[in-house]
Amino acid sequence: MASTSRPNPLEEDDDETEEEVQHFADFTLASSWERFISDIEAICRQWLADGPKNLVEKGAVAMEDSKNLFKVKNDLRSVKKSYCMEFYFQIDDNSNQQAGFGDWNSGLHDLQLCFGVKDFLLIAPQSASGVLLDAPESSKLLSAVAIALSNCASLWPAFVPVHDPSRKAYIGIQNMGTVFTRRFEADLIGSQVPMKLMHLEGLYELFVSKFVYSGVDFSMHNFKVHFMMRLKYQTFTSEEEDEESDMAEYMGDKADTEEHSGSESRNKVNWDDDCPWNEWYSAEDPLKGFELVATWADRNVENTLEMAELENDSPHEAEKWILRPILSPYLGEPSHGKRIDFASQLLCLVEALDASFIAQFMEDFVSVENQSSESLKTSVVIPPPTALDRVIKDLFRQGFKLPDFTKGEHRLSRALKAAPLESLFTQFCLHSLWFGNCNIRAIAFLWVEFVREVRWCWEESQPLPKMPIDGSIDLSTCLINQKLHLLAICIEKKCEMNEEFLDCIGSEEDSSEASDPVEEHHKVDETRNASSEDLLRKRDSSITEDSSDRLRYEMDTESINSVNQGPTHAIRRGSAGPVGTMMLLKSHERLHAPFTQDPPLMTEDMHEERLQAVEAFGDSLNVPGQLEKDILLSDMSAFKAANPDAVFEDFIRWHSPGDWESSEPETAEESAGSITEDSEDKWPPHGRLSQRMSDQGNLWRKSWNDAPALPADDQKPLLDPNREGEKILHYLETVRPHQLLEQMVCTAFRGSADTLNLTNFGDMKQMTSKLEQLYLIIRSTLGVLQRNNVPDGEQTVKDLRRLCVVFEHVEKLVTVAASLHRKFLEAPRLAQGIFSDFYGTYDPVIMGINSNDEENKNRTEMEVGSQEVGLRERQVVSHLFSPPSANQSWRKVLSMGNLLNGHEPVLREIIFSTGDDVNNGIHYAAAADVAARGDGRGEEIETHRMYVSGTSDDLRVALSVTSCD
């Protein structure tokens, strides 16, 4: 068999010896033209012998727009020119050479659609334009290909491009056997399309004129032809709507009237106004628009009147609707700072974290004199004071009620050591994302002003907004959020103390109203001074102050409840009720449980300090006496007040039952709270203290001796709000920049993720699963920031940058899901189908931490498959095509008919065809050579076929004619 690629005949003299041995002189190939035909024939024979499957295995190229269309090519050289011959073929079980058109959305090649072929050859010169401008040359080339195909008994159609490339013009030929031959021709009218050809009647007459004598009046005769039509509609894109809005606004400004200044164009509604992220930024609609393809199935048409009626039909009468979304290009490309969204701003925050290690305090980035910030002065932008004031006012705006701190919370949110979405610190972090592009200097300015405002709330006893004023400290949150929560509680305690002080002054003033005015004046002054000193002593108790003095007010309590006072004269106070059947050891009375103070609230670092102290002391007996003495004394005082006749052993039996060794098991059961009928007669209880409580110098017994009998209400609070509040403010003012930024990064990621989690995207399970994966990845990546010392800062920053890439992809998915859900509220099947198709295309590596920029660069365009629209869903889809405005209608020339809500088709495709019956036995061509159509019309050959594709500005016509030569 001949080789698939022959060298130039002029180069055959290079090796005369080899030529004499291998060359066979075929005197039938007399001319170069015949040798050129022989080369084409050899290539075609090779392709025929290999078959489609072997060609695919040998490296045939798959076409992007089709699932089963492949291409192989080979280079040819004649005497004067070089050519490229391409063979397009499909792999399926249907051996019919007619391409299937039951589904026009199957991704057919342009020539398949124009001429109704399946496998075909395309030969073109290797030039800049790739077309043949010389008509004789194109005819000669097509003849050479036809001869070669005939010699190898191939039925492939062959095409040659002609004329200017913009015309998309072709000529072609196909040998259909020994009898029939098909000839092809296609051309394009690029401008000034005749008005007659804009309508279906004119196109019908154009097709009929190809097989009817020119003198026939088409309006007086019926000519039966087969007709199929596909119309493509397209919604106005977001760019066109923005241009329309800008034009309306410009016209309003030009009119310069109050009516125009308040026009609707000034209050344009964004698509995501009701989406949770709209509080921070407005996202570009990922769905730029929609394409709707309405298809009229094959039908018979006999005259121009039927065509005119068909042109007036509504698209709702089409047999099939196919909807395809038009996605925004930004979905397929990485951001690189081109867009504003959570991911881009989180990346800026990560860069601020990277820059925070160069300074000791946040003020160092603010101070102009500081040398460490010299490199940042020219590279960052500080927002104006008005922007700073606006943010601070928004953060510290007082509300009538506390926000819902569980808002937006995912079940995995609490695994992130951050703060709730609606808390003060999270709102600060989210505001910082958009403050001065989130650079380190802008964050420093905002933080300093934020702390200054927090101090004002403390000094003026104003409630701290967006923070609870009660409850326990949530140690699963970040340290700054714990500090702010404790500060809000301290402010509330401080306000309560101020109210008690004012009530005390008011009661004493009322009691002295009847006294002499001068004496009253002096008494009020003395009372105020005494009360003020009393309040100050209560507030400003020092750490070194004796514990017994800190547990009682600075007043003379010896006359009321002295430790040495006789028990028979005491009054029971602060009792919560008896404890089962437990009895006091020294008196035949029930043991009462006292009301006690709650343990003092502590943040995470305070707990760590206590644990470190425990490790330092190492003595389990002395540790409570040193660290928990305040709480122990408070409990002892409350117990004494509730049980005036109690002794130290009674307190141990109630507070620490393990240190009371009972000699009678039944008594032990009773001390544990069991109730029996004869328990009251079993007195006194028998037992003794444990060894550690009996030792000399035991701190518990010493504390018992020092503790006064005071109920919990009369005791000084265990939590000193003044001292703790000042400690918190000192922490906020001196926190290290990298410690602040680490907590801000964790909180900003959680706040951004919780905001996205608030998005309503319907029942899209892929999105629910993807958000859960995002939380897991955030938790694993941010785990290193929850430690006190980051082991490798450089590697941590790299991981955070990759996390921003993952967050960006999930954020895009959320916007797509939200946009689809809003547009298809009444057709959820379409929304889920489109999103599933998009998700399968977009998902490949977006959730991997190892995703890189090279993979992202290859996804510059996103293509989503089409969805068939059901009959009940058509009304929802038609609402997507909002009626055009007057300006939009004026710009578009409505001349094609079949309007959909005022929208004319952007593309109209029509296939006209007619055929003749073939009598069996007359022609000896094989049935496959006849190219019979399998649509129930019997043994019929398609004699004429015309494909028409056009808009209001151009018209393309492709004609194929079958003749018997």
Residue pairs with C-beta under 8 A, 6 or more apart in sequence:
1 42
1 45
1 46
1 49
2 38
2 39
2 41
2 42
2 45
3 42
4 42
4 43
4 46
4 74
5 43
5 74
5 75
6 35
6 39
6 42
6 77
7 77
8 77
9 32
9 35
12 19
12 23
13 19
28 34
29 35
29 38
32 78
32 79
33 78
33 144
36 76
36 78
36 79
36 144
37 144
37 147
37 148
37 151
38 148
39 76
40 76
40 85
40 123
40 144
40 145
40 148
41 148
41 149
41 151
41 152
43 74
43 76
43 85
44 121
44 148
44 149
44 152
44 154
44 156
45 152
47 55
47 72
47 87
48 152
48 154
50 58
52 70
52 89
52 90
52 91
53 91
55 70
55 72
55 87
55 89
56 70
56 91
58 72
59 72
60 70
60 71
60 72
60 89
61 70
61 71
61 72
62 69
62 70
62 71
63 69
63 70
63 71
63 88
63 107
63 109
65 107
65 109
66 90
66 106
66 107
66 108
66 109
67 106
67 107
68 90
68 91
68 92
69 88
69 89
69 90
69 107
69 109
70 88
70 89
70 90
70 91
71 86
71 87
71 88
71 89
72 86
72 87
72 89
73 84
73 85
73 86
73 87
74 84
74 85
75 82
75 83
75 84
75 85
75 126
76 82
76 83
76 84
76 85
76 123
77 83
81 125
81 126
82 125
82 126
83 123
83 124
83 125
83 126
83 141
84 123
84 124
84 125
84 126
85 121
85 122
85 123
85 145
86 121
86 122
86 123
87 119
87 120
87 121
87 156
88 109
88 111
88 112
88 119
88 120
88 121
88 122
89 119
90 118
90 119
94 100
94 118
95 928
96 118
96 928
96 931
96 934
97 117
97 118
97 119
97 155
97 157
97 928
97 931
98 116
98 117
98 118
98 931
98 933
98 942
99 108
99 112
99 113
99 116
99 117
99 118
100 106
101 116
101 228
101 911
104 113
104 230
104 293
104 295
104 909
105 293
105 322
105 866
110 168
111 117
111 120
111 122
111 159
111 170
111 172
112 118
112 120
113 909
113 947
114 170
114 184
114 186
114 947
114 958
115 157
115 159
115 172
115 184
115 186
115 945
115 947
115 958
115 960
116 911
116 942
116 945
116 947
116 960
117 157
117 174
119 156
120 156
120 157
120 158
120 159
120 172
121 145
121 149
121 156
121 157
121 158
121 159
122 158
122 159
122 160
122 161
123 141
123 145
123 158
123 159
123 160
124 130
124 131
124 132
124 160
124 161
125 131
125 132
129 164
129 165
130 161
130 165
131 161
131 162
131 163
131 164
131 165
131 169
132 138
132 141
132 160
132 161
132 162
133 162
133 163
133 164
135 162
138 160
138 162
138 171
139 171
141 160
142 158
142 160
142 171
142 172
142 173
145 158
145 160
145 173
146 158
146 173
146 175
149 155
149 156
149 158
149 175
150 175
154 175
155 174
155 175
155 176
155 177
155 928
155 929
156 174
157 172
157 173
157 174
157 182
157 184
158 172
158 173
158 174
159 170
159 171
159 172
159 184
160 170
160 171
160 172
161 169
161 170
162 169
162 170
162 171
163 169
163 187
166 188
166 190
167 187
167 188
167 190
168 186
168 187
168 188
168 956
169 186
169 187
169 188
170 184
170 185
170 186
170 958
171 183
171 184
171 185
172 183
172 184
172 185
173 181
173 182
173 183
173 184
174 181
174 182
174 183
174 184
175 181
176 182
176 925
176 929
176 930
176 931
176 962
177 923
177 925
177 926
177 929
177 930
178 923
178 924
178 925
178 929
179 923
179 924
179 925
179 929
179 964
179 965
180 925
180 929
180 930
180 941
180 962
180 963
180 964
180 965
181 962
181 963
181 964
181 965
182 960
182 961
182 962
182 963
183 960
183 961
183 963
184 958
184 959
184 960
185 958
185 959
185 960
186 947
186 956
186 957
186 958
186 959
187 956
187 957
188 954
188 955
188 956
188 957
189 197
189 954
189 955
189 956
189 957
190 954
191 953
191 954
193 950
193 952
193 953
193 954
193 955
194 202
195 895
196 202
196 205
197 203
197 206
197 950
197 955
198 895
198 896
198 952
199 307
199 308
199 311
199 896
199 897
200 307
200 308
200 310
200 311
200 897
200 910
201 304
201 307
201 308
201 311
203 307
203 910
203 912
203 948
204 218
204 225
204 301
204 304
204 307
204 912
205 218
205 304
206 946
206 957
207 225
207 912
207 944
207 946
208 218
208 223
208 225
209 218
210 944
210 946
210 959
210 961
211 914
211 943
211 944
212 218
212 223
218 303
218 304
219 303
219 304
221 303
222 302
222 303
223 302
223 303
223 914
224 300
224 301
224 302
224 914
225 300
225 301
225 302
225 912
225 913
225 914
226 298
226 299
226 300
226 301
226 911
226 912
226 913
226 914
227 296
227 298
227 299
227 300
227 301
227 310
227 910
227 911
227 912
228 295
228 296
228 297
228 298
228 299
228 910
228 911
229 295
229 296
229 310
229 908
229 909
229 910
229 911
230 293
230 294
230 295
230 296
230 908
230 909
230 910
231 293
231 294
231 295
231 315
231 318
231 898
231 905
231 907
231 908
231 909
232 291
232 292
232 293
232 905
232 906
232 907
232 908
232 909
233 291
233 292
233 293
233 294
233 315
233 881
233 900
233 903
233 905
233 906
234 289
234 290
234 291
234 292
234 326
234 903
234 906
235 289
235 290
235 880
235 881
235 882
235 903
236 244
236 289
236 882
236 884
236 888
237 288
237 289
237 326
238 284
238 285
238 288
238 289
239 288
240 888
244 885
244 887
244 888
245 265
245 268
247 887
248 263
248 265
248 887
249 263
249 265
249 266
251 260
252 260
252 261
252 263
252 265
252 266
253 260
270 278
270 282
271 285
271 819
271 822
272 278
272 282
272 283
272 285
272 815
272 818
272 819
275 283
275 759
275 818
276 408
276 755
276 756
276 758
276 759
277 283
277 341
277 342
277 755
277 756
277 759
279 755
280 342
280 430
280 433
280 434
280 755
281 340
281 341
281 342
281 434
283 341
283 815
284 328
284 330
284 339
285 328
285 815
285 819
286 327
286 328
286 330
286 331
286 812
286 815
286 816
286 819
287 325
287 326
287 327
287 328
287 816
287 819
287 820
287 823
288 326
288 327
288 328
289 325
289 326
290 323
290 324
290 325
290 326
290 877
290 880
290 881
291 323
291 324
291 325
291 326
292 315
292 321
292 322
292 323
292 324
292 869
292 877
292 880
292 881
292 900
293 321
293 322
293 323
293 324
293 866
294 315
294 318
294 320
294 321
294 898
294 900
295 318
295 319
295 320
295 321
295 322
296 310
296 318
296 319
297 319
297 320
298 935
301 307
301 310
311 897
311 898
312 897
312 898
313 898
314 898
314 900
315 321
315 898
315 900
316 874
316 878
320 868
321 868
321 869
321 874
321 877
322 866
322 867
322 868
322 869
323 830
323 834
323 866
323 867
323 868
323 869
323 877
324 864
324 865
324 866
324 867
325 820
325 834
325 838
325 864
327 816
327 838
327 862
327 863
327 864
329 860
329 861
329 862
330 338
330 339
331 812
331 816
331 842
331 862
332 859
332 860
332 861
332 862
333 856
333 857
333 859
333 860
334 805
334 808
334 853
334 856
334 857
335 341
335 343
335 344
335 808
337 344
337 347
341 808
341 811
342 433
342 752
342 755
342 756
342 807
342 811
343 804
343 805
343 807
343 808
343 811
344 804
344 808
345 433
345 434
345 437
345 438
346 433
346 745
346 748
346 749
346 752
346 804
346 807
347 801
347 804
348 433
348 437
348 438
348 439
349 432
349 433
349 438
349 741
349 744
349 745
349 748
350 745
350 797
350 800
350 801
350 804
351 439
352 438
352 439
352 440
352 443
352 741
353 738
353 741
353 742
353 744
353 745
353 797
353 800
354 793
354 797
355 376
355 440
356 440
356 737
356 738
356 740
356 741
357 737
357 738
357 793
358 372
359 365
359 370
359 372
359 373
359 737
360 736
360 737
361 734
361 736
361 737
362 443
362 444
362 447
362 448
362 735
362 737
362 740
363 444
363 448
364 370
364 372
364 373
364 444
364 737
365 372
365 373
365 376
365 440
365 441
365 443
365 444
365 737
366 373
366 441
366 444
366 445
366 448
367 373
368 377
373 441
376 439
376 440
376 441
377 441
379 439
380 436
380 437
380 439
380 440
380 441
380 442
381 436
381 437
381 439
381 442
382 436
382 441
382 442
382 445
383 435
383 436
383 442
383 445
387 435
387 436
388 435
388 445
388 446
388 449
391 431
391 435
391 446
392 449
392 450
392 453
394 427
394 431
395 424
395 427
395 428
395 431
395 450
395 453
395 465
395 466
396 453
396 457
396 465
397 465
398 463
398 465
399 465
399 466
402 466
402 468
403 422
403 466
404 422
405 420
405 421
405 422
405 423
405 468
406 420
407 420
407 421
407 422
407 754
407 758
408 421
408 754
408 755
408 757
408 758
409 420
409 421
409 754
409 757
410 753
410 754
410 757
410 771
410 772
410 775
412 772
412 775
412 776
412 779
413 750
413 753
413 754
413 757
413 775
414 476
415 775
415 779
416 746
416 749
416 750
416 775
416 778
416 779
416 782
417 476
417 477
417 478
417 746
417 782
417 786
418 426
418 477
418 478
418 481
418 743
418 746
418 747
418 749
418 750
418 751
419 425
419 426
419 429
419 477
419 478
419 480
419 481
419 747
419 750
419 751
420 426
420 477
420 481
421 750
421 751
421 754
421 755
422 466
423 466
423 467
423 477
423 481
423 484
424 464
424 465
424 466
424 467
424 481
424 484
425 478
425 480
425 481
425 484
425 743
425 747
426 481
426 747
426 748
426 750
426 751
427 466
428 446
428 450
429 744
429 747
429 748
429 751
430 748
430 751
430 752
430 755
431 446
432 438
432 442
432 443
432 446
432 447
432 744
432 748
433 748
433 752
435 442
435 443
435 446
436 442
436 443
436 445
440 737
440 741
443 741
443 744
444 737
447 740
451 729
451 732
451 733
454 464
454 484
454 487
454 729
454 732
455 729
456 462
457 463
457 464
457 491
458 487
458 490
458 491
458 725
458 729
461 491
461 494
461 495
461 498
462 491
463 469
463 488
463 491
463 492
464 484
464 487
464 488
464 491
467 484
467 485
467 487
467 488
468 485
468 488
469 488
469 489
469 491
469 492
470 489
470 492
471 485
472 601
473 482
473 485
473 486
473 601
473 602
473 603
474 481
474 482
474 485
475 482
475 603
475 604
475 607
477 485
478 743
478 746
478 747
479 603
479 604
479 605
479 743
480 732
480 735
480 740
480 743
481 747
482 603
482 604
483 603
483 728
483 731
483 732
484 728
486 601
486 603
486 724
486 728
487 724
487 725
487 728
487 729
489 601
489 719
489 721
490 719
490 721
490 722
490 724
490 725
490 728
491 721
491 725
493 717
493 719
493 721
494 721
494 722
494 725
497 535
497 538
497 539
497 721
501 531
501 532
501 535
504 531
505 527
505 528
505 531
508 524
508 527
508 531
509 524
512 520
512 523
512 524
513 520
515 523
533 554
534 553
534 554
534 555
537 554
538 553
538 554
538 716
539 720
539 721
539 722
540 722
540 723
541 549
541 550
541 716
541 720
541 723
543 723
547 629
547 630
547 633
547 703
547 706
548 633
548 706
548 707
548 708
550 630
550 716
551 630
551 633
551 634
551 637
551 707
551 708
551 710
551 715
551 716
552 637
552 708
552 710
552 714
552 715
552 716
553 714
553 716
557 708
557 710
561 570
561 640
561 641
561 708
561 709
561 710
562 708
563 705
563 706
563 707
563 708
563 709
565 709
567 586
567 587
567 644
567 645
568 645
570 644
570 645
570 709
571 644
572 592
572 641
572 642
572 643
572 644
573 641
573 642
573 709
573 711
574 594
574 595
574 638
574 641
574 642
574 711
574 712
574 713
575 592
575 593
575 594
575 595
575 642
575 643
576 592
576 593
576 594
576 595
576 642
577 592
577 593
578 590
578 591
578 592
578 593
579 590
579 591
579 592
579 593
579 654
579 673
580 670
580 671
580 672
580 673
580 674
580 675
581 590
581 670
581 673
581 674
581 675
581 676
581 679
581 680
582 590
582 591
582 653
582 654
582 670
582 671
582 673
582 685
583 589
583 590
583 591
583 680
583 683
583 684
583 685
584 590
584 591
584 643
584 645
584 646
584 647
584 650
585 647
585 649
585 650
585 684
585 685
586 645
586 646
586 647
586 650
586 684
587 645
588 683
589 643
589 645
591 643
591 646
591 650
591 653
591 654
592 642
592 643
593 642
593 654
594 635
594 638
594 639
594 641
594 642
594 643
594 711
594 712
595 638
595 642
595 711
595 712
595 713
596 634
596 635
596 638
596 712
597 631
597 634
597 638
597 712
597 715
597 717
597 718
598 718
599 631
599 718
600 630
600 631
600 718
600 719
601 719
602 610
610 627
613 623
613 626
613 627
614 623
614 627
617 623
617 626
621 692
621 695
621 698
621 699
622 699
624 632
624 699
624 700
625 632
625 699
625 700
625 702
625 703
629 699
629 703
630 718
631 718
632 700
632 703
633 703
633 706
633 707
634 712
634 715
634 718
635 655
636 651
636 703
636 704
636 707
637 707
637 708
637 709
637 710
637 711
637 715
638 710
638 711
638 712
638 715
639 646
639 650
639 651
639 654
639 655
640 646
640 707
640 708
640 709
640 710
641 709
641 710
641 711
641 714
642 711
643 650
644 709
648 700
648 701
648 704
649 660
649 689
651 704
652 659
652 660
652 689
652 693
652 700
653 660
653 671
653 685
653 687
656 693
657 671
657 672
658 690
659 689
659 690
659 692
659 693
660 671
660 687
660 688
660 689
660 690
661 687
661 688
661 689
661 690
662 668
662 671
662 685
662 686
662 687
663 686
663 687
663 688
664 682
664 685
664 686
664 687
666 676
666 682
667 682
667 685
667 686
667 687
668 687
670 676
670 679
670 682
670 685
671 685
688 694
692 698
693 700
693 701
738 790
742 785
742 790
743 785
745 782
745 785
745 800
746 782
746 785
746 786
749 778
749 782
749 803
749 807
750 778
752 807
753 771
753 774
753 775
753 778
753 807
756 771
756 810
756 811
756 814
757 771
759 814
759 817
759 818
760 818
760 821
761 767
761 814
761 817
761 818
761 820
761 821
762 817
762 821
762 828
762 831
762 832
763 828
763 832
764 817
764 821
764 831
764 832
764 835
766 835
766 836
766 839
767 813
767 814
767 817
767 835
770 810
770 813
770 847
771 810
771 814
773 847
774 806
774 807
774 810
774 847
777 803
777 806
777 847
777 849
778 803
778 807
781 799
781 800
781 802
781 803
781 849
782 803
784 790
784 791
784 796
784 799
785 796
790 796
799 849
802 849
802 850
802 851
803 849
805 851
805 856
806 846
806 847
806 848
806 849
806 851
809 842
809 846
809 847
809 851
810 846
810 847
812 842
813 839
813 842
813 846
816 835
816 838
817 835
820 831
820 834
820 835
821 828
821 831
823 831
823 880
824 830
824 831
824 876
826 876
827 873
827 876
827 877
829 870
829 873
830 867
830 869
830 873
830 876
830 877
833 867
834 864
834 867
837 864
837 865
837 867
838 862
838 864
841 862
841 863
841 864
842 859
842 862
844 855
845 851
845 855
869 877
878 900
878 901
881 900
881 901
881 903
882 901
883 901
883 902
884 892
884 902
884 903
889 902
892 904
892 952
893 952
894 904
895 904
895 952
896 904
896 905
896 908
896 951
896 952
897 904
898 904
898 905
898 908
904 952
905 951
906 951
907 949
907 950
907 951
908 948
908 949
908 950
908 951
909 947
909 948
909 949
910 947
910 948
910 949
911 945
911 946
911 947
911 948
912 944
912 945
912 946
912 948
913 942
913 944
913 945
913 946
914 942
914 943
914 944
915 933
915 937
915 940
915 941
915 942
915 943
915 944
916 940
916 941
916 943
917 938
917 939
917 940
918 930
918 939
918 940
918 941
920 939
923 930
930 939
930 941
931 941
931 942
932 939
932 940
932 941
933 940
933 942
941 962
942 960
942 962
943 961
943 962
943 963
944 959
944 960
944 961
944 962
945 959
945 960
946 957
946 958
946 959
946 960
947 957
947 958
947 959
948 955
948 956
948 957
948 958
949 955
949 956
949 958
950 956
